[in-house]
């Protein structure tokens, strides 16, 4: 194992946005202290179970949600203290906190920076007020600017900004302006996500009732193509289907090291309500409801590695499935792709011998090609970026 990544799920939000299908909850702030206490206990239980089984070297820590910045810095401190006590943290460990504009003050950002948080992922989503209203975001672009400005002032040098495209009735001019505005904030990293209308959300109700139009896939494709050209001209490297990065002081792109762990299909542990993990030959899912999560952590018996009392579902990942998922996830990395050498070293078999039919079929359709150093990596062709899911299905 090269390194381990830790994901901490913080399910609290000031307001649940109309498009959101994540495991998030508004109006349960009173639960925060007991939730953090349970989260710390889960971390401790995992570490006890994993003793002598897992290399405790941690290369990335990610606070996701929900709105992790909604937690008081003192609660974040408790979580990080527990991790530092139980795991061996890399000197250059990437510690990311998701932030919603307007949910964190300059003073709070200063405290978070002092705790060792060294990367922020800020959900700007749009700079257009009408689009933000459609998404039911509580902030405006002014709050996003202030959050970035305050983060820079207290010392943050690695900031990622999120945008959403493919909104119902989205004007391509508005999308171009959002890109321009976000790049103007000089982030090191940009993530762009196509809007998905998830059943059961308020947005889906509006779409199904006809009160707002369905998202247009052709329009979304136009937005994506525009963004690729725009961000390339602004000096960003398009290193993953939905992610772009500027070069750091070492001349290399400031990619998300935590997400890279997912794309390389490397081990990670998920803590918290609804969190997922992949370690010890299992994919593990925790119970989603925060109230029940706290109850299970506090009342259930200790579990065998790699499970904690919060685990409710698990899947055995055998060698073939791990190879399939490695192909599917690795192809998201546009320049790196899936290396034949690394595949051979990891699994002890030749990638082409295992997936000859799938690879040849995709090569024939022009959806993949050989690239990378010495052309020994399988990578997506540019025409496949927008239909990458069709490529992935060949392997799963």
Secondary structure by P-SEA (a helix, b strand, c coil): ccbbbbbbbbccccccccccccccccccccaaaaaaaaaaaaaaaaaaaacccccccccbbbbbccccccccaaaaaaaaaaaaaccccccbbbbbbbbccccccaaaaaaaaaacccccccccccccaaaaaaacccccaaaaaaaaaaaaaacccbbbbbbbcccccccaaaaaaaaaaaaaacccbbbbbccccccccaaaaaaaacccccccaaaaaaaaaaaaaaaaaaccccccccccccccccccccccaaaaaaaaccbbbbbccbbbbbcccccccccccaaaaaaaaaccccccccccccccbbbbbcaaaaaaaaaaaaaccccccccaaaaaaacccccccccaaaaaaaaaacccccccccccbbbbccccccaaaaaaaacc
